[in-house]
Amino acid sequence: MAYKTTTWALAQRDLKPATKLVLVHLANYQNKTTGQCNPSQKTLARDCGQTVSSINRHLSVLERRGLIERLRQFDARTGAARATQYRFPKAPC
């Protein structure tokens, strides 16, 4: 857990409560040493008490506002989707 990122997420204004909850839970998954953050949407849905489709909508809102970046990854051999990595471009390091 990266406390600076979680504190930053808690301080965000002008977000609907459910969207902010997703941001805070997402920030909680950031590794403080590597900065890596890649929880599944299913994990976020469970943590936030929401559906996966709701999580995806909230992530889209956060991405449009520039609060997160999503880096989708694919297996080079099979083309199958792999874990999405999340970044927080406006959060303190």
Phi and psi restraints in degrees (range 20) as a CNS / XPLOR table:
assign (resid 1 and name C) (resid 2 and name N)
       (resid 2 and name CA) (resid 2 and name C) 1.0 -101.1 20.0 2
assign (resid 2 and name N) (resid 2 and name CA)
       (resid 2 and name C) (resid 3 and name N) 1.0 103.7 20.0 2
assign (resid 2 and name C) (resid 3 and name N)
       (resid 3 and name CA) (resid 3 and name C) 1.0 -61.4 20.0 2
assign (resid 3 and name N) (resid 3 and name CA)
       (resid 3 and name C) (resid 4 and name N) 1.0 -36.2 20.0 2
assign (resid 3 and name C) (resid 4 and name N)
       (resid 4 and name CA) (resid 4 and name C) 1.0 -63.0 20.0 2
assign (resid 4 and name N) (resid 4 and name CA)
       (resid 4 and name C) (resid 5 and name N) 1.0 -40.4 20.0 2
assign (resid 4 and name C) (resid 5 and name N)
       (resid 5 and name CA) (resid 5 and name C) 1.0 -69.0 20.0 2
assign (resid 5 and name N) (resid 5 and name CA)
       (resid 5 and name C) (resid 6 and name N) 1.0 -40.6 20.0 2
assign (resid 5 and name C) (resid 6 and name N)
       (resid 6 and name CA) (resid 6 and name C) 1.0 -65.3 20.0 2
assign (resid 6 and name N) (resid 6 and name CA)
       (resid 6 and name C) (resid 7 and name N) 1.0 -42.5 20.0 2
assign (resid 6 and name C) (resid 7 and name N)
       (resid 7 and name CA) (resid 7 and name C) 1.0 -62.0 20.0 2
assign (resid 7 and name N) (resid 7 and name CA)
       (resid 7 and name C) (resid 8 and name N) 1.0 -42.6 20.0 2
assign (resid 7 and name C) (resid 8 and name N)
       (resid 8 and name CA) (resid 8 and name C) 1.0 -59.7 20.0 2
assign (resid 8 and name N) (resid 8 and name CA)
       (resid 8 and name C) (resid 9 and name N) 1.0 -45.1 20.0 2
assign (resid 8 and name C) (resid 9 and name N)
       (resid 9 and name CA) (resid 9 and name C) 1.0 -61.8 20.0 2
assign (resid 9 and name N) (resid 9 and name CA)
       (resid 9 and name C) (resid 10 and name N) 1.0 -42.3 20.0 2
assign (resid 9 and name C) (resid 10 and name N)
       (resid 10 and name CA) (resid 10 and name C) 1.0 -63.8 20.0 2
assign (resid 10 and name N) (resid 10 and name CA)
       (resid 10 and name C) (resid 11 and name N) 1.0 -28.5 20.0 2
assign (resid 10 and name C) (resid 11 and name N)
       (resid 11 and name CA) (resid 11 and name C) 1.0 -83.1 20.0 2
assign (resid 11 and name N) (resid 11 and name CA)
       (resid 11 and name C) (resid 12 and name N) 1.0 -6.7 20.0 2
assign (resid 11 and name C) (resid 12 and name N)
       (resid 12 and name CA) (resid 12 and name C) 1.0 -68.6 20.0 2
assign (resid 12 and name N) (resid 12 and name CA)
       (resid 12 and name C) (resid 13 and name N) 1.0 138.7 20.0 2
assign (resid 12 and name C) (resid 13 and name N)
       (resid 13 and name CA) (resid 13 and name C) 1.0 -113.5 20.0 2
assign (resid 13 and name N) (resid 13 and name CA)
       (resid 13 and name C) (resid 14 and name N) 1.0 171.2 20.0 2
assign (resid 13 and name C) (resid 14 and name N)
       (resid 14 and name CA) (resid 14 and name C) 1.0 60.4 20.0 2
assign (resid 14 and name N) (resid 14 and name CA)
       (resid 14 and name C) (resid 15 and name N) 1.0 33.8 20.0 2
assign (resid 14 and name C) (resid 15 and name N)
       (resid 15 and name CA) (resid 15 and name C) 1.0 -118.5 20.0 2
assign (resid 15 and name N) (resid 15 and name CA)
       (resid 15 and name C) (resid 16 and name N) 1.0 144.9 20.0 2
assign (resid 15 and name C) (resid 16 and name N)
       (resid 16 and name CA) (resid 16 and name C) 1.0 -64.3 20.0 2
assign (resid 16 and name N) (resid 16 and name CA)
       (resid 16 and name C) (resid 17 and name N) 1.0 148.3 20.0 2
assign (resid 16 and name C) (resid 17 and name N)
       (resid 17 and name CA) (resid 17 and name C) 1.0 -53.3 20.0 2
assign (resid 17 and name N) (resid 17 and name CA)
       (resid 17 and name C) (resid 18 and name N) 1.0 -41.8 20.0 2
assign (resid 17 and name C) (resid 18 and name N)
       (resid 18 and name CA) (resid 18 and name C) 1.0 -67.0 20.0 2
assign (resid 18 and name N) (resid 18 and name CA)
       (resid 18 and name C) (resid 19 and name N) 1.0 -35.6 20.0 2
assign (resid 18 and name C) (resid 19 and name N)
       (resid 19 and name CA) (resid 19 and name C) 1.0 -68.8 20.0 2
assign (resid 19 and name N) (resid 19 and name CA)
       (resid 19 and name C) (resid 20 and name N) 1.0 -41.7 20.0 2
assign (resid 19 and name C) (resid 20 and name N)
       (resid 20 and name CA) (resid 20 and name C) 1.0 -64.4 20.0 2
assign (resid 20 and name N) (resid 20 and name CA)
       (resid 20 and name C) (resid 21 and name N) 1.0 -38.7 20.0 2
assign (resid 20 and name C) (resid 21 and name N)
       (resid 21 and name CA) (resid 21 and name C) 1.0 -59.6 20.0 2
assign (resid 21 and name N) (resid 21 and name CA)
       (resid 21 and name C) (resid 22 and name N) 1.0 -41.7 20.0 2
assign (resid 21 and name C) (resid 22 and name N)
       (resid 22 and name CA) (resid 22 and name C) 1.0 -63.6 20.0 2
assign (resid 22 and name N) (resid 22 and name CA)
       (resid 22 and name C) (resid 23 and name N) 1.0 -43.9 20.0 2
assign (resid 22 and name C) (resid 23 and name N)
       (resid 23 and name CA) (resid 23 and name C) 1.0 -61.0 20.0 2
assign (resid 23 and name N) (resid 23 and name CA)
       (resid 23 and name C) (resid 24 and name N) 1.0 -44.0 20.0 2
assign (resid 23 and name C) (resid 24 and name N)
       (resid 24 and name CA) (resid 24 and name C) 1.0 -65.3 20.0 2
assign (resid 24 and name N) (resid 24 and name CA)
       (resid 24 and name C) (resid 25 and name N) 1.0 -45.0 20.0 2
assign (resid 24 and name C) (resid 25 and name N)
       (resid 25 and name CA) (resid 25 and name C) 1.0 -64.6 20.0 2
assign (resid 25 and name N) (resid 25 and name CA)
       (resid 25 and name C) (resid 26 and name N) 1.0 -39.6 20.0 2
assign (resid 25 and name C) (resid 26 and name N)
       (resid 26 and name CA) (resid 26 and name C) 1.0 -61.5 20.0 2
assign (resid 26 and name N) (resid 26 and name CA)
       (resid 26 and name C) (resid 27 and name N) 1.0 -45.7 20.0 2
assign (resid 26 and name C) (resid 27 and name N)
       (resid 27 and name CA) (resid 27 and name C) 1.0 -60.9 20.0 2
assign (resid 27 and name N) (resid 27 and name CA)
       (resid 27 and name C) (resid 28 and name N) 1.0 -34.2 20.0 2
assign (resid 27 and name C) (resid 28 and name N)
       (resid 28 and name CA) (resid 28 and name C) 1.0 -62.8 20.0 2
assign (resid 28 and name N) (resid 28 and name CA)
       (resid 28 and name C) (resid 29 and name N) 1.0 -25.1 20.0 2
assign (resid 28 and name C) (resid 29 and name N)
       (resid 29 and name CA) (resid 29 and name C) 1.0 -86.7 20.0 2
assign (resid 29 and name N) (resid 29 and name CA)
       (resid 29 and name C) (resid 30 and name N) 1.0 -5.5 20.0 2
assign (resid 29 and name C) (resid 30 and name N)
       (resid 30 and name CA) (resid 30 and name C) 1.0 -70.6 20.0 2
assign (resid 30 and name N) (resid 30 and name CA)
       (resid 30 and name C) (resid 31 and name N) 1.0 131.0 20.0 2
assign (resid 30 and name C) (resid 31 and name N)
       (resid 31 and name CA) (resid 31 and name C) 1.0 -76.0 20.0 2
assign (resid 31 and name N) (resid 31 and name CA)
       (resid 31 and name C) (resid 32 and name N) 1.0 123.6 20.0 2
assign (resid 31 and name C) (resid 32 and name N)
       (resid 32 and name CA) (resid 32 and name C) 1.0 -69.2 20.0 2
assign (resid 32 and name N) (resid 32 and name CA)
       (resid 32 and name C) (resid 33 and name N) 1.0 -22.2 20.0 2
assign (resid 32 and name C) (resid 33 and name N)
       (resid 33 and name CA) (resid 33 and name C) 1.0 -86.1 20.0 2
assign (resid 33 and name N) (resid 33 and name CA)
       (resid 33 and name C) (resid 34 and name N) 1.0 -48.6 20.0 2
assign (resid 33 and name C) (resid 34 and name N)
       (resid 34 and name CA) (resid 34 and name C) 1.0 -95.6 20.0 2
assign (resid 34 and name N) (resid 34 and name CA)
       (resid 34 and name C) (resid 35 and name N) 1.0 -20.0 20.0 2
assign (resid 34 and name C) (resid 35 and name N)
       (resid 35 and name CA) (resid 35 and name C) 1.0 79.4 20.0 2
assign (resid 35 and name N) (resid 35 and name CA)
       (resid 35 and name C) (resid 36 and name N) 1.0 -3.3 20.0 2
assign (resid 35 and name C) (resid 36 and name N)
       (resid 36 and name CA) (resid 36 and name C) 1.0 -69.5 20.0 2
assign (resid 36 and name N) (resid 36 and name CA)
       (resid 36 and name C) (resid 37 and name N) 1.0 140.5 20.0 2
assign (resid 36 and name C) (resid 37 and name N)
       (resid 37 and name CA) (resid 37 and name C) 1.0 -146.7 20.0 2
assign (resid 37 and name N) (resid 37 and name CA)
       (resid 37 and name C) (resid 38 and name N) 1.0 110.6 20.0 2
assign (resid 37 and name C) (resid 38 and name N)
       (resid 38 and name CA) (resid 38 and name C) 1.0 -147.9 20.0 2
assign (resid 38 and name N) (resid 38 and name CA)
       (resid 38 and name C) (resid 39 and name N) 1.0 53.0 20.0 2
assign (resid 38 and name C) (resid 39 and name N)
       (resid 39 and name CA) (resid 39 and name C) 1.0 -70.5 20.0 2
assign (resid 39 and name N) (resid 39 and name CA)
       (resid 39 and name C) (resid 40 and name N) 1.0 150.8 20.0 2
assign (resid 39 and name C) (resid 40 and name N)
       (resid 40 and name CA) (resid 40 and name C) 1.0 -75.1 20.0 2
assign (resid 40 and name N) (resid 40 and name CA)
       (resid 40 and name C) (resid 41 and name N) 1.0 159.2 20.0 2
assign (resid 40 and name C) (resid 41 and name N)
       (resid 41 and name CA) (resid 41 and name C) 1.0 -63.8 20.0 2
assign (resid 41 and name N) (resid 41 and name CA)
       (resid 41 and name C) (resid 42 and name N) 1.0 -32.3 20.0 2
assign (resid 41 and name C) (resid 42 and name N)
       (resid 42 and name CA) (resid 42 and name C) 1.0 -63.9 20.0 2
assign (resid 42 and name N) (resid 42 and name CA)
       (resid 42 and name C) (resid 43 and name N) 1.0 -41.2 20.0 2
assign (resid 42 and name C) (resid 43 and name N)
       (resid 43 and name CA) (resid 43 and name C) 1.0 -64.6 20.0 2
assign (resid 43 and name N) (resid 43 and name CA)
       (resid 43 and name C) (resid 44 and name N) 1.0 -45.5 20.0 2
assign (resid 43 and name C) (resid 44 and name N)
       (resid 44 and name CA) (resid 44 and name C) 1.0 -61.6 20.0 2
assign (resid 44 and name N) (resid 44 and name CA)
       (resid 44 and name C) (resid 45 and name N) 1.0 -40.4 20.0 2
assign (resid 44 and name C) (resid 45 and name N)
       (resid 45 and name CA) (resid 45 and name C) 1.0 -61.3 20.0 2
assign (resid 45 and name N) (resid 45 and name CA)
       (resid 45 and name C) (resid 46 and name N) 1.0 -44.4 20.0 2
assign (resid 45 and name C) (resid 46 and name N)
       (resid 46 and name CA) (resid 46 and name C) 1.0 -62.6 20.0 2
assign (resid 46 and name N) (resid 46 and name CA)
       (resid 46 and name C) (resid 47 and name N) 1.0 -47.3 20.0 2
assign (resid 46 and name C) (resid 47 and name N)
       (resid 47 and name CA) (resid 47 and name C) 1.0 -62.7 20.0 2
assign (resid 47 and name N) (resid 47 and name CA)
       (resid 47 and name C) (resid 48 and name N) 1.0 -37.6 20.0 2
assign (resid 47 and name C) (resid 48 and name N)
       (resid 48 and name CA) (resid 48 and name C) 1.0 -93.4 20.0 2
assign (resid 48 and name N) (resid 48 and name CA)
       (resid 48 and name C) (resid 49 and name N) 1.0 -5.3 20.0 2
assign (resid 48 and name C) (resid 49 and name N)
       (resid 49 and name CA) (resid 49 and name C) 1.0 67.4 20.0 2
assign (resid 49 and name N) (resid 49 and name CA)
       (resid 49 and name C) (resid 50 and name N) 1.0 36.8 20.0 2
assign (resid 49 and name C) (resid 50 and name N)
       (resid 50 and name CA) (resid 50 and name C) 1.0 -128.2 20.0 2
assign (resid 50 and name N) (resid 50 and name CA)
       (resid 50 and name C) (resid 51 and name N) 1.0 171.5 20.0 2
assign (resid 50 and name C) (resid 51 and name N)
       (resid 51 and name CA) (resid 51 and name C) 1.0 -84.4 20.0 2
assign (resid 51 and name N) (resid 51 and name CA)
       (resid 51 and name C) (resid 52 and name N) 1.0 161.8 20.0 2
assign (resid 51 and name C) (resid 52 and name N)
       (resid 52 and name CA) (resid 52 and name C) 1.0 -62.4 20.0 2
assign (resid 52 and name N) (resid 52 and name CA)
       (resid 52 and name C) (resid 53 and name N) 1.0 -38.4 20.0 2
assign (resid 52 and name C) (resid 53 and name N)
       (resid 53 and name CA) (resid 53 and name C) 1.0 -65.5 20.0 2
assign (resid 53 and name N) (resid 53 and name CA)
       (resid 53 and name C) (resid 54 and name N) 1.0 -36.4 20.0 2
assign (resid 53 and name C) (resid 54 and name N)
       (resid 54 and name CA) (resid 54 and name C) 1.0 -65.5 20.0 2
assign (resid 54 and name N) (resid 54 and name CA)
       (resid 54 and name C) (resid 55 and name N) 1.0 -42.4 20.0 2
assign (resid 54 and name C) (resid 55 and name N)
       (resid 55 and name CA) (resid 55 and name C) 1.0 -59.2 20.0 2
assign (resid 55 and name N) (resid 55 and name CA)
       (resid 55 and name C) (resid 56 and name N) 1.0 -44.2 20.0 2
assign (resid 55 and name C) (resid 56 and name N)
       (resid 56 and name CA) (resid 56 and name C) 1.0 -62.2 20.0 2
assign (resid 56 and name N) (resid 56 and name CA)
       (resid 56 and name C) (resid 57 and name N) 1.0 -39.4 20.0 2
assign (resid 56 and name C) (resid 57 and name N)
       (resid 57 and name CA) (resid 57 and name C) 1.0 -63.6 20.0 2
assign (resid 57 and name N) (resid 57 and name CA)
       (resid 57 and name C) (resid 58 and name N) 1.0 -44.2 20.0 2
assign (resid 57 and name C) (resid 58 and name N)
       (resid 58 and name CA) (resid 58 and name C) 1.0 -65.5 20.0 2
assign (resid 58 and name N) (resid 58 and name CA)
       (resid 58 and name C) (resid 59 and name N) 1.0 -39.6 20.0 2
assign (resid 58 and name C) (resid 59 and name N)
       (resid 59 and name CA) (resid 59 and name C) 1.0 -62.8 20.0 2
assign (resid 59 and name N) (resid 59 and name CA)
       (resid 59 and name C) (resid 60 and name N) 1.0 -37.4 20.0 2
assign (resid 59 and name C) (resid 60 and name N)
       (resid 60 and name CA) (resid 60 and name C) 1.0 -64.0 20.0 2
assign (resid 60 and name N) (resid 60 and name CA)
       (resid 60 and name C) (resid 61 and name N) 1.0 -41.3 20.0 2
assign (resid 60 and name C) (resid 61 and name N)
       (resid 61 and name CA) (resid 61 and name C) 1.0 -61.5 20.0 2
assign (resid 61 and name N) (resid 61 and name CA)
       (resid 61 and name C) (resid 62 and name N) 1.0 -47.2 20.0 2
assign (resid 61 and name C) (resid 62 and name N)
       (resid 62 and name CA) (resid 62 and name C) 1.0 -62.8 20.0 2
assign (resid 62 and name N) (resid 62 and name CA)
       (resid 62 and name C) (resid 63 and name N) 1.0 -37.4 20.0 2
assign (resid 62 and name C) (resid 63 and name N)
       (resid 63 and name CA) (resid 63 and name C) 1.0 -69.1 20.0 2
assign (resid 63 and name N) (resid 63 and name CA)
       (resid 63 and name C) (resid 64 and name N) 1.0 -44.1 20.0 2
assign (resid 63 and name C) (resid 64 and name N)
       (resid 64 and name CA) (resid 64 and name C) 1.0 -60.4 20.0 2
assign (resid 64 and name N) (resid 64 and name CA)
       (resid 64 and name C) (resid 65 and name N) 1.0 -34.9 20.0 2
assign (resid 64 and name C) (resid 65 and name N)
       (resid 65 and name CA) (resid 65 and name C) 1.0 -81.6 20.0 2
assign (resid 65 and name N) (resid 65 and name CA)
       (resid 65 and name C) (resid 66 and name N) 1.0 -2.5 20.0 2
assign (resid 65 and name C) (resid 66 and name N)
       (resid 66 and name CA) (resid 66 and name C) 1.0 77.9 20.0 2
assign (resid 66 and name N) (resid 66 and name CA)
       (resid 66 and name C) (resid 67 and name N) 1.0 14.3 20.0 2
assign (resid 66 and name C) (resid 67 and name N)
       (resid 67 and name CA) (resid 67 and name C) 1.0 -82.8 20.0 2
assign (resid 67 and name N) (resid 67 and name CA)
       (resid 67 and name C) (resid 68 and name N) 1.0 -25.9 20.0 2
assign (resid 67 and name C) (resid 68 and name N)
       (resid 68 and name CA) (resid 68 and name C) 1.0 -135.8 20.0 2
assign (resid 68 and name N) (resid 68 and name CA)
       (resid 68 and name C) (resid 69 and name N) 1.0 160.2 20.0 2
assign (resid 68 and name C) (resid 69 and name N)
       (resid 69 and name CA) (resid 69 and name C) 1.0 -123.8 20.0 2
assign (resid 69 and name N) (resid 69 and name CA)
       (resid 69 and name C) (resid 70 and name N) 1.0 138.2 20.0 2
assign (resid 69 and name C) (resid 70 and name N)
       (resid 70 and name CA) (resid 70 and name C) 1.0 -109.2 20.0 2
assign (resid 70 and name N) (resid 70 and name CA)
       (resid 70 and name C) (resid 71 and name N) 1.0 127.0 20.0 2
assign (resid 70 and name C) (resid 71 and name N)
       (resid 71 and name CA) (resid 71 and name C) 1.0 -112.0 20.0 2
assign (resid 71 and name N) (resid 71 and name CA)
       (resid 71 and name C) (resid 72 and name N) 1.0 99.2 20.0 2
assign (resid 71 and name C) (resid 72 and name N)
       (resid 72 and name CA) (resid 72 and name C) 1.0 -78.7 20.0 2
assign (resid 72 and name N) (resid 72 and name CA)
       (resid 72 and name C) (resid 73 and name N) 1.0 135.4 20.0 2
assign (resid 72 and name C) (resid 73 and name N)
       (resid 73 and name CA) (resid 73 and name C) 1.0 -120.2 20.0 2
assign (resid 73 and name N) (resid 73 and name CA)
       (resid 73 and name C) (resid 74 and name N) 1.0 147.5 20.0 2
assign (resid 73 and name C) (resid 74 and name N)
       (resid 74 and name CA) (resid 74 and name C) 1.0 -132.7 20.0 2
assign (resid 74 and name N) (resid 74 and name CA)
       (resid 74 and name C) (resid 75 and name N) 1.0 146.6 20.0 2
assign (resid 74 and name C) (resid 75 and name N)
       (resid 75 and name CA) (resid 75 and name C) 1.0 -68.5 20.0 2
assign (resid 75 and name N) (resid 75 and name CA)
       (resid 75 and name C) (resid 76 and name N) 1.0 125.1 20.0 2
assign (resid 75 and name C) (resid 76 and name N)
       (resid 76 and name CA) (resid 76 and name C) 1.0 -62.9 20.0 2
assign (resid 76 and name N) (resid 76 and name CA)
       (resid 76 and name C) (resid 77 and name N) 1.0 -33.1 20.0 2
assign (resid 76 and name C) (resid 77 and name N)
       (resid 77 and name CA) (resid 77 and name C) 1.0 -80.6 20.0 2
assign (resid 77 and name N) (resid 77 and name CA)
       (resid 77 and name C) (resid 78 and name N) 1.0 -46.6 20.0 2
assign (resid 77 and name C) (resid 78 and name N)
       (resid 78 and name CA) (resid 78 and name C) 1.0 -101.5 20.0 2
assign (resid 78 and name N) (resid 78 and name CA)
       (resid 78 and name C) (resid 79 and name N) 1.0 -19.8 20.0 2
assign (resid 78 and name C) (resid 79 and name N)
       (resid 79 and name CA) (resid 79 and name C) 1.0 79.7 20.0 2
assign (resid 79 and name N) (resid 79 and name CA)
       (resid 79 and name C) (resid 80 and name N) 1.0 2.1 20.0 2
assign (resid 79 and name C) (resid 80 and name N)
       (resid 80 and name CA) (resid 80 and name C) 1.0 -70.6 20.0 2
assign (resid 80 and name N) (resid 80 and name CA)
       (resid 80 and name C) (resid 81 and name N) 1.0 145.9 20.0 2
assign (resid 80 and name C) (resid 81 and name N)
       (resid 81 and name CA) (resid 81 and name C) 1.0 -65.9 20.0 2
assign (resid 81 and name N) (resid 81 and name CA)
       (resid 81 and name C) (resid 82 and name N) 1.0 140.5 20.0 2
assign (resid 81 and name C) (resid 82 and name N)
       (resid 82 and name CA) (resid 82 and name C) 1.0 -116.1 20.0 2
assign (resid 82 and name N) (resid 82 and name CA)
       (resid 82 and name C) (resid 83 and name N) 1.0 -179.0 20.0 2
assign (resid 82 and name C) (resid 83 and name N)
       (resid 83 and name CA) (resid 83 and name C) 1.0 -57.1 20.0 2
assign (resid 83 and name N) (resid 83 and name CA)
       (resid 83 and name C) (resid 84 and name N) 1.0 134.6 20.0 2
assign (resid 83 and name C) (resid 84 and name N)
       (resid 84 and name CA) (resid 84 and name C) 1.0 -77.6 20.0 2
assign (resid 84 and name N) (resid 84 and name CA)
       (resid 84 and name C) (resid 85 and name N) 1.0 136.2 20.0 2
assign (resid 84 and name C) (resid 85 and name N)
       (resid 85 and name CA) (resid 85 and name C) 1.0 -98.4 20.0 2
assign (resid 85 and name N) (resid 85 and name CA)
       (resid 85 and name C) (resid 86 and name N) 1.0 142.2 20.0 2
assign (resid 85 and name C) (resid 86 and name N)
       (resid 86 and name CA) (resid 86 and name C) 1.0 -115.8 20.0 2
assign (resid 86 and name N) (resid 86 and name CA)
       (resid 86 and name C) (resid 87 and name N) 1.0 141.6 20.0 2
assign (resid 86 and name C) (resid 87 and name N)
       (resid 87 and name CA) (resid 87 and name C) 1.0 -128.1 20.0 2
assign (resid 87 and name N) (resid 87 and name CA)
       (resid 87 and name C) (resid 88 and name N) 1.0 156.8 20.0 2
assign (resid 87 and name C) (resid 88 and name N)
       (resid 88 and name CA) (resid 88 and name C) 1.0 -120.1 20.0 2
assign (resid 88 and name N) (resid 88 and name CA)
       (resid 88 and name C) (resid 89 and name N) 1.0 85.0 20.0 2
assign (resid 88 and name C) (resid 89 and name N)
       (resid 89 and name CA) (resid 89 and name C) 1.0 -64.0 20.0 2
assign (resid 89 and name N) (resid 89 and name CA)
       (resid 89 and name C) (resid 90 and name N) 1.0 -23.9 20.0 2
assign (resid 89 and name C) (resid 90 and name N)
       (resid 90 and name CA) (resid 90 and name C) 1.0 -100.0 20.0 2
assign (resid 90 and name N) (resid 90 and name CA)
       (resid 90 and name C) (resid 91 and name N) 1.0 -3.9 20.0 2
assign (resid 90 and name C) (resid 91 and name N)
       (resid 91 and name CA) (resid 91 and name C) 1.0 -81.1 20.0 2
assign (resid 91 and name N) (resid 91 and name CA)
       (resid 91 and name C) (resid 92 and name N) 1.0 151.3 20.0 2
assign (resid 91 and name C) (resid 92 and name N)
       (resid 92 and name CA) (resid 92 and name C) 1.0 -67.1 20.0 2
assign (resid 92 and name N) (resid 92 and name CA)
       (resid 92 and name C) (resid 93 and name N) 1.0 151.1 20.0 2
